[in-house]
């Protein structure tokens, strides 16, 4: 089969990034020659942020897979459901700085390769805090995500700064972060397990802030990231989601 060797090489690239076999299978499906993936003859690029290396880099398109997805719609006037085929595209690209694989998606794509510049990155996904989170925290966090893969100590220090901003927003008294976290727990803002997460962030953040300048590659940046976003979701996400569900239930009861 003509596509075996490049696909095999691509498989080993993905294994390097610790992707699961399911994730690899999805991407192999997208680029397989038998199912429509075509090796690019023209050079199509876009400048974008790469979550692998944390740089704004050139992303080079390697494969495009175009197909029609089936979508179900509901006709309110006639009270019937109907299916409609709509064009979609997946674009497989690589970062020209770190060579990491990137998967883009384009809904209603009709122009194949030419649609790549306006496509959206769907893997790996860069975490973005919702607008329910105060702007200053979102700004600090966005800065942290950009240095996550380039300097773990700087990332940990920046996430600690995000935690300080959260304490400011919840009106905790100024002072040592450990005291402010205790106040968050005592006031009922955050439960015990989340405070433990916050303290872990604080400890690693101290390492980052007081580092002698030598980058510490062993810091668990993904765990620090997960802990902080979990805390943010609990403080800002859950309350608004609860209110949305309560409102939906109220509307449902009014109609039935």
Backbone as CSV, one residue per row, in Angstrom:
resi,resn,N_x,N_y,N_z,CA_x,CA_y,CA_z,C_x,C_y,C_z
1,UNK,0.852,-1.188,0.000,0.000,0.000,0.000,0.887,1.237,0.000
2,UNK,0.538,2.211,-0.854,1.412,3.358,-1.042,1.558,4.199,0.215
3,UNK,0.514,4.236,1.036,0.542,5.116,2.207,1.102,4.488,3.462
4,UNK,1.565,3.252,3.417,1.969,2.564,4.644,3.148,3.249,5.331
5,UNK,4.182,3.570,4.578,5.393,4.080,5.229,5.188,5.453,5.861
6,UNK,4.604,6.456,5.170,4.393,7.736,5.842,3.424,7.629,7.011
7,UNK,2.415,6.770,6.903,1.482,6.609,8.000,2.162,5.971,9.205
8,UNK,3.057,5.034,8.955,3.798,4.398,10.039,4.695,5.411,10.736
9,UNK,5.347,6.259,9.951,6.189,7.298,10.543,5.339,8.250,11.389
10,UNK,4.165,8.596,10.878,3.272,9.484,11.602,2.824,8.850,12.916
11,UNK,2.583,7.548,12.888,2.185,6.818,14.099,3.251,6.966,15.179
12,UNK,4.507,6.806,14.815,5.580,6.906,15.805,5.728,8.338,16.332
13,UNK,5.434,9.335,15.489,5.460,10.724,15.951,4.415,10.930,17.027
14,UNK,3.207,10.384,16.790,2.125,10.541,17.755,2.431,9.815,19.063
15,UNK,3.061,8.644,18.983,3.431,7.911,20.193,4.419,8.728,21.021
16,UNK,5.256,9.487,20.360,6.215,10.341,21.050,5.493,11.345,21.954
17,UNK,4.295,11.765,21.552,3.525,12.734,22.330,2.536,12.055,23.273
18,UNK,2.745,10.762,23.531,1.965,9.994,24.519,0.473,9.982,24.219
19,UNK,0.132,9.937,22.948,-1.281,9.833,22.580,-1.752,8.399,22.748
20,UNK,-3.031,8.233,23.049,-3.589,6.902,23.171,-3.770,6.285,21.788
21,UNK,-3.932,4.965,21.763,-4.142,4.283,20.491,-5.432,4.734,19.820
22,UNK,-6.442,5.084,20.620,-7.696,5.571,20.043,-7.472,6.899,19.337
23,UNK,-6.744,7.821,19.998,-6.463,9.117,19.382,-5.640,8.952,18.114
24,UNK,-4.678,8.056,18.176,-3.848,7.804,16.998,-4.696,7.251,15.866
25,UNK,-5.591,6.327,16.192,-6.435,5.724,15.164,-7.290,6.768,14.465
26,UNK,-7.801,7.748,15.255,-8.627,8.795,14.662,-7.825,9.605,13.651
27,UNK,-6.612,9.982,14.032,-5.801,10.787,13.122,-5.319,9.976,11.918
28,UNK,-4.984,8.720,12.140,-4.599,7.873,11.011,-5.759,7.735,10.043
29,UNK,-6.967,7.618,10.596,-8.162,7.541,9.743,-8.275,8.783,8.876
30,UNK,-8.004,9.940,9.485,-8.152,11.197,8.764,-7.193,11.293,7.589
31,UNK,-5.967,10.800,7.774,-4.960,10.995,6.728,-4.789,9.788,5.821
32,UNK,-5.521,8.720,6.071,-5.326,7.525,5.249,-5.705,7.781,3.801
33,UNK,-4.918,7.298,2.898,-5.160,7.511,1.479,-6.449,6.821,1.029
34,UNK,-6.744,5.660,1.604,-7.915,4.911,1.183,-9.216,5.640,1.497
35,UNK,-9.216,6.478,2.565,-10.452,7.146,2.975,-10.445,8.623,2.623
36,UNK,-9.579,9.008,1.733,-9.683,10.353,1.172,-8.594,11.324,1.553
37,UNK,-7.686,10.999,2.491,-6.627,11.928,2.824,-5.639,12.035,1.673
38,UNK,-5.262,13.240,1.322,-4.379,13.457,0.177,-3.100,14.145,0.618
39,UNK,-1.980,13.675,0.130,-0.699,14.321,0.400,-0.669,15.666,-0.311
40,UNK,-0.323,16.727,0.412,-0.409,18.068,-0.145,0.692,18.329,-1.167
41,UNK,0.315,18.923,-2.288,1.274,19.313,-3.311,1.604,20.798,-3.214
42,UNK,0.731,21.587,-2.584,0.970,23.001,-2.398,1.242,23.266,-0.921
43,UNK,1.897,24.384,-0.666,2.250,24.733,0.716,1.209,25.709,1.265
44,UNK,0.422,25.224,2.245,-0.562,26.072,2.911,-0.181,26.181,4.384
45,UNK,-0.112,27.420,4.875,0.335,27.652,6.250,-0.554,28.674,6.950
46,UNK,-0.401,28.730,8.274,-1.021,29.777,9.077,-0.129,30.022,10.281
47,UNK,-0.128,31.245,10.785,0.619,31.581,11.987,-0.334,31.469,13.172
48,UNK,0.006,30.623,14.143,-0.880,30.404,15.285,-0.079,29.907,16.483
49,UNK,-0.726,29.895,17.635,-0.096,29.412,18.864,-0.030,27.889,18.845
50,UNK,1.119,27.339,19.211,1.289,25.894,19.272,1.281,25.449,20.737
51,UNK,0.278,24.673,21.152,0.229,24.198,22.545,1.369,23.255,22.905
52,UNK,2.013,22.651,21.896,3.121,21.738,22.183,4.343,22.480,22.719
53,UNK,4.742,23.542,22.004,5.983,24.226,22.369,5.757,25.597,22.985
54,UNK,4.510,26.081,22.938,4.202,27.357,23.573,4.645,28.566,22.792
55,UNK,4.806,28.430,21.474,5.244,29.540,20.632,4.184,29.892,19.596
56,UNK,4.189,31.152,19.144,3.428,31.533,17.961,4.287,31.163,16.762
57,UNK,3.853,30.166,16.008,4.697,29.599,14.967,3.935,29.409,13.662
58,UNK,4.670,28.990,12.646,4.054,28.626,11.372,3.557,27.194,11.455
59,UNK,2.287,26.984,11.139,1.705,25.647,11.087,1.549,25.259,9.625
60,UNK,2.173,24.165,9.270,2.203,23.712,7.878,1.181,22.604,7.665
61,UNK,0.282,22.811,6.696,-0.731,21.812,6.371,-0.090,20.620,5.667
62,UNK,-0.439,19.418,6.143,0.096,18.202,5.541,-0.982,17.381,4.830
63,UNK,-2.175,17.289,5.424,-3.257,16.491,4.840,-4.595,17.193,5.073
64,UNK,-5.514,16.982,4.146,-6.891,17.455,4.300,-7.853,16.313,4.015
65,UNK,-8.853,16.168,4.878,-9.892,15.170,4.648,-11.233,15.887,4.582
66,UNK,-11.905,15.835,3.437,-13.201,16.482,3.241,-14.290,15.417,3.206
67,UNK,-15.404,15.697,3.845,-16.501,14.734,3.876,-17.795,15.473,4.186
68,UNK,-18.907,14.764,4.182,-20.200,15.339,4.532,-20.697,14.712,5.828
69,UNK,-20.960,15.557,6.811,-21.505,15.087,8.074,-23.024,15.162,8.058
70,UNK,-23.664,14.260,8.769,-25.124,14.224,8.835,-25.583,14.943,10.097
71,UNK,-26.416,15.972,9.933,-26.931,16.760,11.048,-28.449,16.641,11.103
72,UNK,-28.975,16.532,12.311,-30.414,16.425,12.509,-30.980,17.761,12.965
73,UNK,-32.025,18.225,12.270,-32.673,19.489,12.598,-34.144,19.232,12.939
74,UNK,-34.745,20.192,13.649,-36.160,20.068,13.991,-36.922,21.227,13.382
75,UNK,-37.957,20.914,12.621,-38.821,21.905,11.990,-39.966,22.210,12.957
76,UNK,-39.892,23.372,13.626,-40.915,23.730,14.611,-42.295,23.886,13.982
77,UNK,-42.318,24.432,12.770,-43.607,24.689,12.125,-44.370,23.392,11.854
78,UNK,-43.634,22.390,11.331,-44.281,21.119,10.983,-44.062,20.031,12.042
79,UNK,-43.277,20.379,13.076,-42.997,19.464,14.183,-42.449,18.120,13.704
80,UNK,-41.427,18.211,12.858,-40.778,16.997,12.361,-39.263,17.189,12.410
81,UNK,-38.566,16.075,12.532,-37.108,16.081,12.447,-36.688,15.691,11.039
82,UNK,-35.571,16.241,10.599,-35.048,15.872,9.286,-33.523,15.934,9.311
83,UNK,-32.893,15.124,8.482,-31.431,15.075,8.386,-30.956,15.868,7.179
84,UNK,-29.783,16.458,7.339,-29.188,17.202,6.229,-27.686,16.977,6.215
85,UNK,-27.136,16.730,5.035,-25.697,16.556,4.883,-25.028,17.921,4.717
86,UNK,-23.999,18.167,5.535,-23.270,19.431,5.471,-21.777,19.151,5.338
87,UNK,-21.076,19.945,4.526,-19.645,19.699,4.300,-18.796,20.024,5.519
88,UNK,-17.801,19.174,5.776,-16.861,19.371,6.872,-15.461,19.018,6.399
89,UNK,-14.477,19.530,7.116,-13.078,19.244,6.762,-12.229,19.098,8.019
90,UNK,-11.310,18.149,7.979,-10.260,18.044,8.986,-8.927,18.330,8.302
91,UNK,-8.100,19.109,8.975,-6.778,19.452,8.438,-5.705,18.978,9.410
92,UNK,-4.781,18.197,8.936,-3.654,17.760,9.750,-2.445,18.612,9.399
93,UNK,-1.877,19.254,10.420,-0.728,20.137,10.214,0.365,19.797,11.213
94,UNK,1.524,20.399,11.015,2.615,20.274,11.975,3.150,21.658,12.301
95,UNK,3.636,21.800,13.518,4.312,23.035,13.917,5.717,23.008,13.332
96,UNK,6.087,24.049,12.617,7.402,24.061,11.978,8.533,24.360,12.954
97,UNK,8.187,24.678,14.215,9.219,24.891,15.227,9.548,23.602,15.973
98,UNK,8.494,22.929,16.500,8.741,21.726,17.303,8.353,20.436,16.586
99,UNK,7.717,20.551,15.411,7.277,19.407,14.591,6.136,18.632,15.244
100,UNK,5.465,19.230,16.230,4.336,18.569,16.872,3.127,18.524,15.964
101,UNK,2.331,17.434,15.994,1.139,17.317,15.150,-0.008,18.171,15.679
102,UNK,-0.807,18.726,14.761,-1.921,19.599,15.108,-3.127,19.228,14.250
103,UNK,-4.280,19.121,14.869,-5.489,18.755,14.133,-6.458,19.937,14.126
104,UNK,-6.828,20.369,12.921,-7.755,21.493,12.742,-9.065,21.001,12.145
105,UNK,-10.130,21.782,12.392,-11.458,21.419,11.884,-12.104,22.651,11.258
106,UNK,-12.853,22.414,10.189,-13.568,23.502,9.528,-14.973,23.044,9.182
107,UNK,-15.968,23.676,9.800,-17.371,23.353,9.499,-17.815,24.106,8.248
108,UNK,-18.581,23.457,7.410,-19.058,24.020,6.140,-17.904,24.346,5.203
109,UNK,-16.841,23.547,5.305,-15.703,23.759,4.417,-15.991,23.241,3.011
110,UNK,-15.731,24.072,2.012,-16.030,23.710,0.617,-14.800,23.768,-0.287
111,UNK,-13.719,24.360,0.221,-12.576,24.652,-0.653,-11.328,23.844,-0.344
112,UNK,-11.458,22.754,0.394,-10.316,21.887,0.653,-9.184,22.600,1.347
113,UNK,-7.983,22.504,0.769,-6.776,23.065,1.380,-6.886,24.565,1.642
114,UNK,-7.600,25.269,0.772,-7.689,26.727,0.888,-8.423,27.159,2.162
115,UNK,-9.181,26.244,2.767,-9.910,26.574,3.991,-9.043,26.487,5.236
116,UNK,-7.831,25.959,5.104,-6.983,25.738,6.278,-6.746,27.005,7.100
117,UNK,-6.451,28.172,6.487,-6.178,29.374,7.294,-7.319,29.787,8.213
118,UNK,-8.564,29.452,7.884,-9.690,29.858,8.733,-10.216,28.723,9.610
119,UNK,-9.519,27.597,9.630,-9.949,26.455,10.436,-9.603,26.669,11.908
120,UNK,-10.215,25.862,12.773,-10.027,25.987,14.228,-9.274,24.783,14.778
121,UNK,-8.342,25.038,15.672,-7.563,23.963,16.293,-8.455,23.178,17.258
122,UNK,-8.503,21.853,17.089,-9.293,21.019,18.008,-8.417,20.051,18.798
123,UNK,-7.164,19.855,18.405,-6.222,19.048,19.186,-4.797,19.450,18.854
124,UNK,-3.913,19.600,19.865,-4.252,19.602,21.295,-4.965,20.902,21.656
125,UNK,-5.892,20.829,22.565,-6.724,21.974,22.896,-6.045,22.856,23.926
126,UNK,-5.956,24.150,23.621,-5.427,25.094,24.594,-6.539,25.469,25.565
127,UNK,-6.262,25.371,26.856,-7.277,25.706,27.850,-7.517,27.219,27.876
128,UNK,-8.794,27.589,27.870,-9.187,28.994,27.961,-10.273,29.107,29.030
129,UNK,-10.092,30.002,29.980,-11.086,30.195,31.021,-12.287,30.961,30.466
130,UNK,-13.476,30.630,30.942,-14.686,31.270,30.447,-14.775,32.709,30.942
131,UNK,-15.672,33.473,30.330,-15.849,34.872,30.697,-16.481,35.041,32.075
132,UNK,-16.957,33.951,32.650,-17.474,34.022,34.021,-16.344,34.250,35.026
133,UNK,-15.119,33.942,34.606,-13.943,34.157,35.450,-13.496,35.613,35.289
134,UNK,-13.146,36.315,36.377,-12.694,37.710,36.273,-11.568,37.877,35.252
135,UNK,-11.597,38.994,34.562,-10.663,39.234,33.464,-9.209,39.143,33.899
136,UNK,-8.879,39.702,35.062,-7.480,39.693,35.496,-6.966,38.268,35.665
137,UNK,-7.815,37.365,36.179,-7.412,35.965,36.331,-7.236,35.325,34.952
138,UNK,-8.143,35.632,34.029,-8.039,35.082,32.671,-6.759,35.542,31.991
139,UNK,-6.409,36.795,32.194,-5.188,37.329,31.578,-3.944,36.670,32.162
140,UNK,-3.902,36.518,33.476,-2.765,35.853,34.116,-2.653,34.399,33.636
141,UNK,-3.814,33.747,33.526,-3.806,32.333,33.133,-3.376,32.165,31.676
142,UNK,-3.829,33.047,30.802,-3.421,32.959,29.397,-1.906,33.105,29.269
143,UNK,-1.335,34.022,30.041,0.122,34.189,30.042,0.807,32.919,30.532
144,UNK,0.204,32.279,31.538,0.779,31.039,32.077,0.782,29.928,31.027
145,UNK,-0.323,29.787,30.284,-0.404,28.708,29.297,0.634,28.881,28.195
146,UNK,1.021,30.104,27.927,1.987,30.359,26.858,3.419,29.997,27.253
147,UNK,3.661,29.887,28.549,5.011,29.529,28.982,5.055,28.135,29.605
148,UNK,3.935,27.436,29.580,3.818,26.138,30.244,4.866,25.140,29.763
149,UNK,5.083,25.060,28.455,6.026,24.083,27.899,7.443,24.625,27.768
150,UNK,7.617,25.906,28.026,8.951,26.501,27.864,9.686,26.681,29.181
151,UNK,8.952,26.776,30.275,9.597,26.978,31.571,8.659,26.604,32.696
152,UNK,8.847,25.415,33.260,7.910,24.931,34.269,7.945,25.767,35.552
153,UNK,9.113,26.272,35.920,9.171,27.093,37.130,8.438,28.416,36.934
154,UNK,8.587,29.021,35.761,7.873,30.266,35.462,6.370,30.022,35.412
155,UNK,5.981,28.880,34.853,4.558,28.529,34.785,3.977,28.383,36.194
156,UNK,4.682,27.655,37.059,4.199,27.448,38.421,4.072,28.780,39.164
157,UNK,5.032,29.663,38.962,4.974,30.980,39.594,3.803,31.805,39.095
158,UNK,3.511,31.695,37.792,2.404,32.445,37.217,1.054,31.912,37.701
159,UNK,0.937,30.595,37.848,-0.305,30.025,38.365,-0.515,30.440,39.828
160,UNK,0.575,30.531,40.574,0.476,31.040,41.953,-0.071,32.468,41.934
161,UNK,0.368,33.247,40.960,-0.137,34.617,40.804,-1.645,34.599,40.504
162,UNK,-2.074,33.639,39.701,-3.511,33.477,39.417,-4.285,33.197,40.701
163,UNK,-3.687,32.375,41.568,-4.327,32.025,42.841,-4.446,33.259,43.735
164,UNK,-3.419,34.100,43.722,-3.464,35.351,44.486,-4.592,36.243,43.963
165,UNK,-4.737,36.308,42.641,-5.796,37.130,42.041,-7.172,36.600,42.417
166,UNK,-7.297,35.270,42.509,-8.573,34.680,42.930,-8.900,35.100,44.361
167,UNK,-7.899,35.088,45.236,-8.110,35.524,46.619,-8.521,36.994,46.665
168,UNK,-7.903,37.824,45.825,-8.282,39.239,45.757,-9.747,39.375,45.351
169,UNK,-10.150,38.615,44.349,-11.520,38.712,43.845,-12.534,38.260,44.888
170,UNK,-12.157,37.292,45.728,-13.082,36.796,46.765,-12.961,37.597,48.062
171,UNK,-12.242,38.726,47.981,-12.150,39.679,49.101,-11.461,39.095,50.329
172,UNK,-10.456,38.245,50.114,-9.675,37.735,51.233,-8.652,38.789,51.673
173,UNK,-8.370,38.851,52.943,-7.441,39.852,53.472,-6.054,39.668,52.864
174,UNK,-5.379,40.779,52.635,-4.015,40.723,52.129,-3.112,40.046,53.147
175,UNK,-2.087,39.370,52.659,-1.162,38.692,53.552,-0.570,37.473,52.884
176,UNK,0.003,36.583,53.682,0.590,35.359,53.144,-0.481,34.524,52.456
177,UNK,-0.106,33.913,51.352,-1.077,33.136,50.585,-1.652,31.981,51.396
178,UNK,-0.832,31.359,52.232,-1.328,30.233,53.031,-2.440,30.682,53.979
179,UNK,-2.321,31.893,54.525,-3.365,32.426,55.410,-4.629,32.759,54.625
180,UNK,-4.429,33.260,53.421,-5.582,33.630,52.587,-6.350,32.378,52.153
181,UNK,-5.618,31.296,51.905,-6.281,30.042,51.534,-7.060,29.470,52.721
182,UNK,-6.492,29.601,53.910,-7.207,29.162,55.115,-8.493,29.956,55.287
183,UNK,-8.432,31.238,54.980,-9.623,32.086,55.087,-10.675,31.675,54.054
184,UNK,-10.215,31.291,52.850,-11.143,30.803,51.827,-11.896,29.568,52.320
185,UNK,-11.151,28.663,52.977,-11.778,27.443,53.494,-12.734,27.761,54.638
186,UNK,-12.291,28.600,55.575,-13.112,28.907,56.744,-14.384,29.659,56.379
187,UNK,-14.338,30.429,55.300,-15.519,31.194,54.873,-16.480,30.346,54.052
188,UNK,-16.072,29.109,53.727,-16.930,28.225,52.951,-16.854,28.443,51.457
189,UNK,-15.911,29.267,51.007,-15.767,29.548,49.573,-15.305,28.301,48.813
190,UNK,-14.373,27.564,49.432,-13.786,26.393,48.785,-13.705,25.263,49.809
191,UNK,-14.115,24.045,49.448,-14.039,22.920,50.393,-12.613,22.423,50.583
192,UNK,-12.441,21.532,51.554,-11.128,21.083,51.997,-10.256,20.530,50.880
193,UNK,-10.800,19.636,50.053,-9.978,18.998,49.019,-9.456,20.031,48.012
194,UNK,-10.254,21.038,47.725,-9.811,22.070,46.787,-8.758,22.962,47.436
195,UNK,-8.867,23.165,48.745,-7.838,23.924,49.455,-6.512,23.159,49.421
196,UNK,-6.586,21.838,49.546,-5.372,21.023,49.448,-4.736,21.171,48.067
197,UNK,-5.578,21.200,47.026,-5.069,21.448,45.673,-4.379,22.815,45.611
198,UNK,-5.039,23.824,46.175,-4.499,25.179,46.147,-3.159,25.256,46.881
199,UNK,-3.032,24.524,47.975,-1.774,24.531,48.719,-0.647,23.862,47.941
200,UNK,-0.992,22.827,47.184,0.010,22.190,46.319,0.485,23.195,45.265
201,UNK,-0.463,23.936,44.671,-0.104,24.983,43.705,0.796,26.019,44.366
202,UNK,0.439,26.402,45.597,1.229,27.402,46.326,2.667,26.928,46.529
203,UNK,2.827,25.663,46.930,4.168,25.134,47.193,5.014,25.086,45.927
204,UNK,4.420,24.589,44.831,5.164,24.564,43.579,5.390,25.979,43.056
205,UNK,4.417,26.856,43.306,4.579,28.248,42.901,5.727,28.911,43.626
206,UNK,5.916,28.554,44.895,7.051,29.092,45.657,8.372,28.686,45.018
207,UNK,8.415,27.433,44.541,9.631,26.965,43.859,9.888,27.817,42.621
208,UNK,8.808,28.083,41.875,8.959,28.874,40.658,9.367,30.296,40.940
209,UNK,8.724,30.910,41.952,9.006,32.311,42.271,10.410,32.490,42.815
210,UNK,10.862,31.547,43.640,12.159,31.687,44.302,13.268,30.881,43.626
211,UNK,13.013,30.442,42.409,14.026,29.699,41.675,15.243,30.573,41.430
212,UNK,16.410,29.941,41.445,17.654,30.677,41.234,17.888,31.016,39.769
213,UNK,16.949,30.641,38.905,17.115,30.928,37.478,17.271,29.672,36.666
214,UNK,17.622,28.582,37.313,17.758,27.307,36.632,16.382,26.708,36.425
215,UNK,16.030,26.390,35.173,14.708,25.845,34.882,14.556,24.463,35.507
216,UNK,13.389,24.218,36.123,13.137,22.959,36.810,12.156,22.155,35.978
217,UNK,12.667,21.247,35.165,11.826,20.532,34.208,10.943,19.489,34.876
218,UNK,11.237,19.145,36.133,10.504,18.062,36.772,9.189,18.501,37.394
219,UNK,8.887,19.798,37.415,7.640,20.252,38.004,6.451,19.694,37.218
220,UNK,5.427,19.183,37.911,4.276,18.563,37.226,3.307,19.625,36.710
221,UNK,3.641,20.247,35.595,2.864,21.384,35.100,1.423,20.993,34.762
222,UNK,1.214,19.789,34.233,-0.150,19.384,33.885,-1.020,19.240,35.133
223,UNK,-0.464,18.684,36.198,-1.209,18.546,37.452,-1.510,19.912,38.055
224,UNK,-0.525,20.796,38.046,-0.737,22.153,38.547,-1.851,22.834,37.764
225,UNK,-1.814,22.681,36.454,-2.826,23.264,35.571,-4.212,22.686,35.880
226,UNK,-4.291,21.360,35.981,-5.575,20.705,36.255,-6.150,21.134,37.600
227,UNK,-5.298,21.222,38.610,-5.762,21.623,39.940,-6.330,23.038,39.903
228,UNK,-5.617,23.950,39.248,-6.082,25.339,39.227,-7.394,25.476,38.465
229,UNK,-7.508,24.844,37.305,-8.748,24.961,36.530,-9.919,24.302,37.269
230,UNK,-9.640,23.258,38.063,-10.705,22.642,38.867,-11.195,23.620,39.929
231,UNK,-10.268,24.332,40.565,-10.636,25.325,41.571,-11.469,26.446,40.943
232,UNK,-11.022,26.912,39.790,-11.739,27.985,39.089,-13.141,27.535,38.700
233,UNK,-13.259,26.297,38.239,-14.567,25.771,37.854,-15.492,25.709,39.070
234,UNK,-14.953,25.306,40.213,-15.768,25.221,41.423,-16.238,26.609,41.867
235,UNK,-15.340,27.585,41.840,-15.659,28.922,42.351,-16.549,29.709,41.394
236,UNK,-16.249,29.635,40.088,-16.957,30.485,39.129,-17.889,29.719,38.179
237,UNK,-17.541,28.476,37.876,-18.327,27.735,36.903,-19.568,27.086,37.478
238,UNK,-19.410,26.361,38.571,-20.531,25.613,39.141,-21.715,26.502,39.533
239,UNK,-21.503,27.629,40.221,-22.657,28.464,40.599,-23.495,28.903,39.405
240,UNK,-22.845,29.340,38.323,-23.592,29.796,37.154,-24.288,28.637,36.452
241,UNK,-23.637,27.471,36.439,-24.269,26.306,35.821,-25.480,25.839,36.612
242,UNK,-25.382,25.917,37.927,-26.522,25.552,38.772,-27.703,26.478,38.496
243,UNK,-27.435,27.774,38.378,-28.502,28.731,38.094,-29.115,28.482,36.718
244,UNK,-28.285,28.121,35.739,-28.793,27.826,34.398,-29.725,26.613,34.426
245,UNK,-29.327,25.571,35.163,-30.159,24.369,35.260,-31.467,24.668,35.978
246,UNK,-31.395,25.453,37.049,-32.609,25.830,37.784,-33.565,26.620,36.892
247,UNK,-33.003,27.507,36.058,-33.829,28.284,35.146,-34.458,27.392,34.087
248,UNK,-33.679,26.432,33.583,-34.205,25.493,32.582,-35.344,24.664,33.173
249,UNK,-35.177,24.238,34.423,-36.214,23.455,35.082,-37.481,24.295,35.278
250,UNK,-37.277,25.564,35.638,-38.422,26.461,35.839,-39.190,26.638,34.533
251,UNK,-38.480,26.829,33.417,-39.121,26.987,32.118,-39.838,25.717,31.708
252,UNK,-39.237,24.565,32.017,-39.856,23.280,31.681,-41.180,23.122,32.443
253,UNK,-41.179,23.469,33.715,-42.389,23.331,34.527,-43.506,24.256,34.032
254,UNK,-43.114,25.420,33.536,-44.113,26.374,33.044,-44.785,25.876,31.766
255,UNK,-44.043,25.096,30.966,-44.583,24.608,29.698,-45.363,23.304,29.867
256,UNK,-45.168,22.615,30.981,-45.795,21.302,31.160,-46.701,21.273,32.404
